[in-house]
């Protein structure tokens, strides 16, 4: 490459695919997974359930979206099991999830995502929730350990829950099925109430609800059989006609409501907790089954304005304690989501003024760790918190989610987004035990919508992110998930996936070693290899790589490598990449299985280039290196 031919900074990487052929692409990718499983692991299908919980995909069904995460540790927020790593080391150490996908009961692909080694762990994907009754079976392919299946889950309408509260149950580690058990979340939330009590009143002690002066805020607990009920305010007790009842005024300009009710047993363990909706009617109420082994229950409530109150302990007879612990429940009125979002935003405004003496959020990039970043996909919008989350760890920090005691708890309480009119597009309340990075997804709004993201940190308040306008992309599909990088100085997206190119090349070299016992590419300059050889030619300041001698301009009778991605046993070019005179990857393209032959890659020659060497990776026959081409100074432009 002559100096004149090298003119722009490195461009890496591009993923393209045909949006109109998503389903066919998914089918072809699954066929390629089947071929590799048979070749590399001598198995005709995926490994059975829970062969490795680290390699198991887990399904969570939300109101609008289905989420798949990889690894029992990801499904349990780290309480049980491991999260599968995403390691972008060299050919000796690279280890990552290549593909995550799900099929229905007929084997039709519902959603599929190809990942890169530089993607953050846990590997995950989201897709639109299918119709009730659909059976979703998740799968993954690990570059080192192959094809694994997860537990089939049937889509059913939940009894309660909404996009505001994001009622997410825990996981039964022995079966992988969902159960209503949020182990670890209850004490973490209680720690936050105690921290805020200290912030409000300079003490971690709850206010004594047994004193008559406090009966309006007092939580009262009474028992009926093996069921306990907590109400807030003496007037809410059965048979008390003239006592005070605490209001639930979540829709007022300055909200005043009970945030949560929880109950401790005789050992000080939290056995039941409920976060209330701002829109519930008074009295604030919580009904739960009494856990086995209980001899005493003490109720607590947290008022958003007046803090933490403790009620009187109630003795529990052995005959009244009947089931195992239940913790925790979140409920909200599905029909009033928008109103709930508005009320939560009003509460955020109140706390920002009270705790930080500010009338609005902190300005852009006050703290990049506290900045929410928007990514707009074909169907979904994703918000992640922290520059490190937006750049896959290459720049900046990820905001932590720390579920320590009152002295150390630190987490993102709420993530949400509004449009140009201030209407809430999506909102998610998080728990201290949720995994970092804090994130949310919601349906992509209409083109032209301006999305502005916000968050509220329990310690550092209300922060705004960069507004992003929804525009239809030129290319991209749900299979390839074409995700650009981030400009750290502005928070805006740019086409630069720094770090991904060498990581992907390391994987091609590892697979070359697995196939042929050597990391050396096959020599494409030998005539016997011209069908697989990548040929590079230059036109002005643009370079083109084609695979197969017959794809070169003016060559009529040479061979061209096929792109047979739709065959039962796919045979296609997975990727083309190019190295400069220093062995640096300056351009890389992953190809769609459904592209027509010849496999082609066109890119602008980076400045400072004096030589370019093309490579291609064939899914069946491995890595080939073509002839180096000199670049003149005038061609680098």
NUBAFI-471703 format. One line per field, with one value per residue (C-alpha): residue in one letter; residue number from 0; x, z, y. Coordinates in steps of 0.2 Angstrom, whole numbers. Layout:
REM NUBAFI-471703
type (A;...)
seq (NUM;...)
X (X;...)
Z (Z;...)
Y (Y;...)
//
This chain:
REM NUBAFI-471703
type (X;X;X;X;X;X;X;X;X;X;X;X;X;X;X;X;X;X;X;X;X;X;X;X;X;X;X;X;X;X;X;X;X;X;X;X;X;X;X;X;X;X;X;X;X;X;X;X;X;X;X;X;X;X;X;X;X;X;X;X;X;X;X;X;X;X;X;X;X;X;X;X;X;X;X;X;X;X;X;X;X;X;X;X;X;X;X;X;X;X;X;X;X;X;X;X;X;X;X;X;X;X;X;X;X;X;X;X;X;X;X;X;X;X;X;X;X;X;X;X;X;X;X;X;X;X;X;X;X;X;X;X;X;X;X;X;X;X;X;X;X;X;X;X;X;X;X;X;X;X;X;X;X;X;X;X;X;X;X;X;X;X;X;X;X;X;X;X;X;X;X;X;X;X;X;X;X;X;X;X;X;X;X;X;X;X;X;X;X;X;X;X;X;X;X;X;X;X;X;X;X;X;X;X;X;X;X;X;X;X;X;X;X;X;X;X;X;X;X;X;X;X;X;X;X;X;X;X;X;X;X;X;X;X;X;X;X;X;X;X;X;X;X;X;X;X;X;X;X;X;X;X;X;X;X;X;X;X;X;X;X;X;X;X;X;X;X;X;X;X;X;X;X;X;X;X;X;X;X;X;X;X;X;X;X;X;X;X;X;X;X;X;X;X;X;X;X;X;X;X;X;X;X;X;X;X;X;X;X;X;X;X;X;X;X;X;X;X;X;X;X;X;X;X;X;X;X;X;X;X;X;X;X;X;X;X;X;X;X;X;X;X;X;X;X;X;X;X;X;X;X;X;X;X;X;X;X;X;X;X;X;X;X;X;X;X;X;X;X;X;X;X;X;X;X;X;X;X;X;X;X;X;X;X;X;X;X;X;X;X;X;X;X;X;X;X;X;X;X;X;X;X;X;X;X;X;X;X;X;X;X;X;X;X;X;X;X;X;X;X;X;X;X;X;X;X;X;X;X;X;X;X;X;X;X;X;X;X;X;X;X;X;X;X;X;X;X;X;X;X;X;X;X;X;X;X;X;X;X;X;X;X;X;X;X;X;X;X;X;X;X;X;X;X;X;X;X;X;X;X;X;X;X;X;X;X;X;X;X;X;X;X;X;X;X;X;X;X;X;X;X;X;X;X;X;X;X;X;X;X;X;X;X;X;X;X;X;X;X;X;X;X;X;X;X;X;X;X;X;X;X;X;X;X;X;X;X;X;X;X;X;X;X;X;X;X;X;X;X;X;X;X;X;X;X;X;X;X;X;X;X;X;X;X;X;X;X;X;X;X;X;X;X;X;X;X;X;X;X;X;X;X;X;X;X;X;X;X;X;X;X;X;X;X;X;X;X;X;X;X;X;X;X;X;X;X;X;X;X;X;X;X;X;X;X;X;X;X;X;X;X;X;X;X;X;X;X;X;X;X;X;X;X;X;X;X;X)
seq (0;1;2;3;4;5;6;7;8;9;10;11;12;13;14;15;16;17;18;19;20;21;22;23;24;25;26;27;28;29;30;31;32;33;34;35;36;37;38;39;40;41;42;43;44;45;46;47;48;49;50;51;52;53;54;55;56;57;58;59;60;61;62;63;64;65;66;67;68;69;70;71;72;73;74;75;76;77;78;79;80;81;82;83;84;85;86;87;88;89;90;91;92;93;94;95;96;97;98;99;100;101;102;103;104;105;106;107;108;109;110;111;112;113;114;115;116;117;118;119;120;121;122;123;124;125;126;127;128;129;130;131;132;133;134;135;136;137;138;139;140;141;142;143;144;145;146;147;148;149;150;151;152;153;154;155;156;157;158;159;160;161;162;163;164;165;166;167;168;169;170;171;172;173;174;175;176;177;178;179;180;181;182;183;184;185;186;187;188;189;190;191;192;193;194;195;196;197;198;199;200;201;202;203;204;205;206;207;208;209;210;211;212;213;214;215;216;217;218;219;220;221;222;223;224;225;226;227;228;229;230;231;232;233;234;235;236;237;238;239;240;241;242;243;244;245;246;247;248;249;250;251;252;253;254;255;256;257;258;259;260;261;262;263;264;265;266;267;268;269;270;271;272;273;274;275;276;277;278;279;280;281;282;283;284;285;286;287;288;289;290;291;292;293;294;295;296;297;298;299;300;301;302;303;304;305;306;307;308;309;310;311;312;313;314;315;316;317;318;319;320;321;322;323;324;325;326;327;328;329;330;331;332;333;334;335;336;337;338;339;340;341;342;343;344;345;346;347;348;349;350;351;352;353;354;355;356;357;358;359;360;361;362;363;364;365;366;367;368;369;370;371;372;373;374;375;376;377;378;379;380;381;382;383;384;385;386;387;388;389;390;391;392;393;394;395;396;397;398;399;400;401;402;403;404;405;406;407;408;409;410;411;412;413;414;415;416;417;418;419;420;421;422;423;424;425;426;427;428;429;430;431;432;433;434;435;436;437;438;439;440;441;442;443;444;445;446;447;448;449;450;451;452;453;454;455;456;457;458;459;460;461;462;463;464;465;466;467;468;469;470;471;472;473;474;475;476;477;478;479;480;481;482;483;484;485;486;487;488;489;490;491;492;493;494;495;496;497;498;499;500;501;502;503;504;505;506;507;508;509;510;511;512;513;514;515;516;517;518;519;520;521;522;523;524;525;526;527;528;529;530;531;532;533;534;535;536;537;538;539;540;541;542;543;544;545;546;547;548;549;550;551;552;553;554;555;556;557;558;559;560;561;562;563;564;565;566;567;568;569;570;571;572;573;574;575;576;577;578;579;580;581;582;583;584;585;586;587;588;589;590;591;592;593;594;595;596;597;598;599;600;601;602;603;604;605;606;607;608;609;610;611;612;613;614;615;616;617;618;619;620;621;622;623;624;625;626;627;628;629;630;631;632;633;634;635;636)
X (0;7;7;-5;-17;-19;-29;-41;-40;-42;-60;-65;-77;-93;-106;-119;-134;-150;-164;-177;-170;-168;-178;-168;-152;-156;-160;-143;-134;-142;-137;-119;-120;-126;-112;-99;-106;-105;-87;-79;-89;-95;-113;-129;-138;-135;-129;-143;-150;-138;-123;-115;-125;-112;-116;-135;-146;-160;-176;-186;-202;-207;-223;-216;-199;-191;-173;-160;-145;-131;-125;-134;-124;-132;-149;-147;-138;-123;-131;-129;-117;-106;-108;-100;-85;-82;-64;-55;-38;-27;-30;-24;-36;-51;-68;-85;-103;-104;-123;-138;-156;-173;-185;-204;-213;-212;-193;-196;-183;-190;-174;-156;-140;-122;-110;-92;-78;-77;-95;-98;-103;-116;-120;-138;-151;-169;-183;-202;-213;-223;-241;-247;-245;-229;-215;-198;-183;-166;-150;-132;-116;-99;-83;-74;-88;-102;-120;-131;-150;-159;-176;-191;-203;-221;-227;-241;-249;-244;-257;-248;-233;-229;-215;-212;-209;-202;-207;-193;-194;-178;-172;-173;-155;-159;-171;-168;-187;-193;-199;-206;-190;-179;-166;-154;-164;-175;-160;-152;-167;-169;-151;-156;-171;-159;-146;-160;-166;-149;-148;-165;-163;-145;-149;-152;-165;-183;-196;-206;-223;-230;-231;-249;-241;-235;-251;-253;-237;-237;-237;-250;-249;-263;-265;-279;-275;-258;-259;-252;-258;-249;-258;-251;-261;-272;-288;-284;-286;-302;-315;-306;-317;-309;-290;-279;-274;-258;-262;-256;-254;-242;-250;-248;-235;-225;-229;-232;-234;-228;-213;-212;-218;-207;-207;-194;-195;-188;-170;-171;-172;-182;-196;-207;-206;-217;-213;-229;-235;-237;-254;-262;-276;-274;-272;-255;-257;-247;-254;-242;-241;-232;-215;-213;-202;-209;-212;-213;-216;-211;-218;-209;-214;-204;-213;-205;-205;-205;-194;-194;-206;-207;-223;-226;-220;-233;-231;-234;-241;-233;-250;-250;-233;-235;-224;-206;-200;-208;-197;-200;-216;-217;-234;-241;-257;-254;-268;-259;-241;-240;-247;-235;-220;-225;-227;-210;-202;-210;-203;-186;-188;-193;-178;-166;-171;-171;-154;-144;-152;-155;-171;-167;-154;-136;-130;-123;-107;-106;-100;-98;-100;-118;-122;-136;-132;-145;-143;-157;-160;-172;-186;-179;-170;-157;-151;-135;-127;-109;-97;-89;-105;-107;-90;-88;-75;-63;-66;-73;-81;-97;-108;-108;-123;-118;-129;-119;-126;-132;-114;-109;-125;-124;-135;-145;-163;-172;-168;-180;-182;-193;-197;-196;-213;-207;-218;-211;-206;-200;-195;-187;-185;-170;-164;-147;-145;-147;-131;-121;-122;-139;-149;-167;-175;-191;-200;-192;-203;-207;-193;-190;-193;-180;-175;-168;-162;-161;-156;-157;-143;-147;-131;-128;-145;-153;-143;-147;-139;-137;-153;-153;-165;-173;-168;-170;-153;-147;-142;-143;-154;-158;-146;-130;-135;-124;-118;-106;-95;-95;-86;-81;-80;-98;-107;-113;-111;-98;-93;-78;-78;-60;-54;-66;-56;-41;-52;-62;-45;-39;-54;-51;-33;-39;-51;-38;-27;-42;-45;-27;-16;-7;-11;-3;-16;-16;-6;-18;-5;-3;-13;-21;-29;-36;-54;-52;-39;-43;-38;-36;-35;-35;-46;-40;-41;-53;-48;-58;-56;-65;-63;-59;-48;-64;-71;-56;-61;-56;-54;-67;-62;-56;-65;-76;-79;-98;-109;-120;-127;-144;-139;-142;-123;-118;-102;-98;-85;-88;-76;-64;-51;-35;-19;-7;12;14;2;-12;-30;-36;-53;-64;-81;-92;-102;-120;-123;-136;-125;-122;-105;-92;-88;-83;-77;-74;-66;-56;-38;-32;-18;0;-3;11;5;-11;-13;-30;-37;-53;-60;-71;-82;-77;-59;-52;-41;-32;-20;-19;-4;1;-2;9;0;6;6;-7;-19;-20;-34)
Z (0;-5;7;-4;-3;16;22;37;54;57;53;63;64;53;54;40;36;26;37;26;28;47;49;35;43;60;52;43;59;69;55;57;76;73;61;73;87;77;71;87;101;92;97;86;97;112;128;140;153;167;160;166;175;169;151;154;146;158;152;161;153;156;151;134;132;135;142;141;152;152;168;184;192;180;183;202;203;209;224;217;203;190;176;160;156;140;138;123;126;112;104;119;131;121;129;125;120;101;99;111;104;107;98;101;102;83;82;75;80;91;93;90;94;89;102;101;113;119;124;143;154;156;138;136;123;123;110;109;121;110;113;128;127;118;124;124;124;125;118;117;108;117;107;118;125;112;111;127;130;144;153;142;149;144;142;154;159;176;190;194;188;177;168;182;195;184;196;193;203;208;202;209;206;206;192;183;185;191;209;219;230;230;242;247;241;257;269;255;254;272;273;261;272;288;278;273;291;296;283;288;307;311;319;312;325;319;326;340;332;349;355;353;345;331;328;311;304;315;307;315;313;317;313;305;305;297;288;295;289;292;290;292;304;319;310;297;311;311;323;325;319;324;322;310;293;284;266;250;240;227;213;222;216;232;234;252;253;261;251;259;273;280;294;305;315;333;326;317;300;287;282;271;262;250;240;237;222;224;216;229;239;258;270;265;267;266;268;269;275;292;289;299;315;318;337;335;321;322;308;300;287;278;274;259;269;287;288;296;310;320;327;341;341;340;348;335;341;334;325;316;307;292;276;272;271;257;251;242;233;222;215;205;195;177;171;178;172;165;181;192;181;183;202;204;194;206;221;212;211;229;235;224;232;249;249;236;236;217;208;193;188;187;170;157;161;179;182;168;180;184;166;157;139;125;112;99;91;78;90;107;116;129;143;152;167;167;153;156;152;136;130;136;148;136;143;160;175;177;191;205;213;231;243;259;275;278;278;261;251;234;219;205;211;195;176;164;148;142;125;118;127;144;142;151;137;150;168;179;198;203;218;227;222;204;194;187;175;179;163;156;139;131;115;101;98;82;71;75;94;105;119;135;148;167;183;202;212;231;236;222;216;199;183;164;149;131;121;106;91;84;66;54;52;34;38;53;60;75;71;70;82;74;89;86;99;109;108;126;125;119;124;106;95;82;70;80;89;96;103;95;79;87;99;84;75;90;89;71;75;89;78;65;78;82;64;58;73;68;71;54;40;24;10;-2;-14;-20;-36;-28;-15;-26;-23;-4;-7;-2;-16;-12;-25;-24;-32;-27;-8;-7;-5;-10;-4;-14;-10;-25;-40;-51;-42;-48;-61;-79;-73;-82;-78;-60;-46;-33;-16;-13;0;4;21;18;14;27;30;28;19;18;22;40;40;30;38;34;42;39;38;57;58;65;61;52;45;48;42;48;33;33;29;16;6;-12;-18;-20;-2;-3;9;3;15;15;17;34;34;37;28;17;15;17;19;17;27;26;37;29;42;35;29;40;39;23;20;3;-5;3;-8;-7;-4;-11;-1;-12;-10;9;10)
Y (0;17;31;40;26;27;41;38;31;13;7;-9;-18;-19;-32;-32;-43;-43;-37;-45;-62;-63;-80;-89;-82;-89;-106;-106;-101;-115;-128;-122;-124;-142;-145;-138;-148;-164;-160;-154;-163;-179;-175;-174;-161;-150;-155;-160;-148;-143;-152;-136;-122;-110;-114;-115;-101;-95;-87;-72;-67;-49;-40;-35;-43;-60;-60;-74;-73;-86;-94;-98;-84;-71;-78;-77;-61;-69;-78;-96;-102;-94;-82;-88;-77;-67;-68;-59;-65;-73;-90;-99;-91;-84;-90;-83;-86;-85;-86;-85;-89;-96;-107;-111;-127;-130;-126;-109;-96;-82;-72;-74;-64;-66;-60;-54;-59;-41;-40;-39;-54;-60;-64;-60;-55;-49;-51;-47;-58;-70;-75;-83;-102;-101;-113;-104;-115;-106;-112;-105;-110;-108;-106;-119;-130;-131;-131;-131;-130;-122;-125;-123;-110;-107;-89;-85;-69;-65;-61;-45;-34;-20;-12;0;-12;-26;-40;-52;-69;-78;-95;-113;-118;-136;-136;-119;-115;-98;-97;-82;-80;-65;-72;-58;-44;-41;-37;-27;-16;-15;-9;5;10;11;21;34;34;39;52;60;59;55;38;21;17;16;28;19;15;9;27;34;50;39;29;37;30;14;-3;-14;-33;-45;-64;-74;-93;-95;-78;-61;-44;-28;-11;6;18;13;17;3;-10;-20;-13;4;18;34;30;39;30;35;42;35;51;46;57;73;86;81;63;56;37;21;15;-2;-14;-28;-40;-48;-64;-67;-68;-52;-60;-52;-65;-55;-38;-29;-13;-3;6;25;23;11;16;18;10;3;-16;-32;-50;-65;-83;-85;-94;-111;-110;-92;-87;-68;-56;-37;-26;-11;3;16;32;42;58;53;38;21;15;-1;-8;-19;-37;-50;-68;-82;-99;-115;-119;-102;-105;-115;-112;-108;-89;-79;-64;-52;-47;-31;-27;-13;-9;-14;-2;13;12;29;37;27;33;51;48;40;55;67;57;58;77;78;68;78;94;87;78;87;105;104;107;96;82;85;91;79;70;77;59;47;33;40;43;33;28;24;11;10;-7;-13;-16;-11;3;-2;10;5;15;20;24;7;-2;8;4;-14;-9;0;17;23;14;4;10;-3;-12;-15;-23;-21;-14;4;10;3;1;9;6;13;14;19;20;28;38;52;59;76;81;73;58;43;30;17;15;2;1;-9;-18;-18;-36;-33;-37;-22;-14;-7;-8;-8;-11;-5;-4;6;22;30;37;55;53;61;49;57;44;47;38;40;34;30;40;52;57;61;61;64;56;62;64;52;53;37;35;20;12;9;-10;-21;-35;-45;-59;-49;-35;-22;-12;3;9;25;42;44;63;66;50;48;32;31;16;10;-6;-5;-21;-32;-35;-43;-53;-61;-64;-73;-84;-88;-93;-104;-113;-115;-124;-135;-140;-142;-142;-126;-108;-103;-98;-108;-100;-92;-88;-106;-110;-125;-114;-100;-105;-100;-86;-68;-56;-38;-24;-5;8;26;26;11;-7;-22;-40;-54;-73;-84;-79;-79;-64;-53;-41;-48;-66;-76;-94;-94;-102;-92;-98;-102;-94;-109;-104;-111;-129;-142;-142;-124;-119;-101;-87;-82;-66;-56;-46;-36;-32;-18;-18;-19;-34;-23;-28;-12;-18;-33;-39;-53;-59;-65;-83;-78;-66;-70;-75;-69;-65;-46;-33;-14;-2;15;13;20;34;28;12;5;-13;-23;-42;-50;-65;-75;-88;-102;-111;-128;-126;-113;-98;-92;-78;-69;-60;-43;-28;-12;4;21;36;44;29;31;43)
//
